Amino acid sequence: MEQAKLDALVHYICARCDNPGKLGATKLNKVLWYSDVLAYAETGESITGAVYIKRQFGPVPKDILASRMRLQALGALVERKATAFDYNQIQFFALTKPDISMFSAAQISLVDSIIDAICSNHTAASISNLSHDLIWEAAEIGEEIPMAPAAFGGNFGEIDEDDIVWARAEIDRIEEIRAAV
C-alpha cells in the first residue's frame, strides 16, 4: 500500500504544479518530506508511509526513483532534463489525471499548502538547506531518518528562562504526584 500511496502522491504533486520549472526533483522530494512529517506530527501517521533516507540535499523517500520509473512506465509521467538558474533540473509532466481517492481531503489540503509554499517561496537550494535539521545531521548518508524524531525533534530552539521555570514546575508537580502514591 505504501508504494501505491507514494506513487499516487508523486503523480498528484507533479500534476498539481502547473509550471514544471518551479518543481524539480529536489522540491518534489521536499514536498513529500514535509507533507509526511507534518501529517505525522498532526495525526501520528505519515501520508505515504514512505521510508526516508538521508541524501546530500536532504531527506528523500527511499523508493522515489522506483516510484518515478513506475509512473513513467504507466505513461502517467514524463521527465525532462533542463537547466534552471544555471543548475541542472529534472522537470516533471503529468500526462494523466492522478487518482487521489486513497487520500483524505485534509491530506490533500496539507499537500497543496506545502506545494504552494515550496514552489512559490523557495529555490531548490533554500528548501534543501531548510531540511538540514538536527535529525538529518545526525544520520549518515543513506541511513533511514525516523519519522517521529523528525516530526518532533528536528529544530530545537534556545532554552530561555521561561523554559527553565516551566521545567522546574513540572519537576515539582511530578515529585508531588510520586510522593502521594
Secondary structure by P-SEA (a helix, b strand, c coil): caaaaaaaaaaaaaaaccccccccaaaaaaaaaaaaaaaaaccccccccbbbbbccccccccaaaaaaaaaaaaccbbbbbbbcccbbbbbbbbccccccccccaaaaaaaaaaaaaaaccccaaaaaaaacccccccccccbbbbccccccccccccccaaaaaaaaaaaaaaaaaaaac
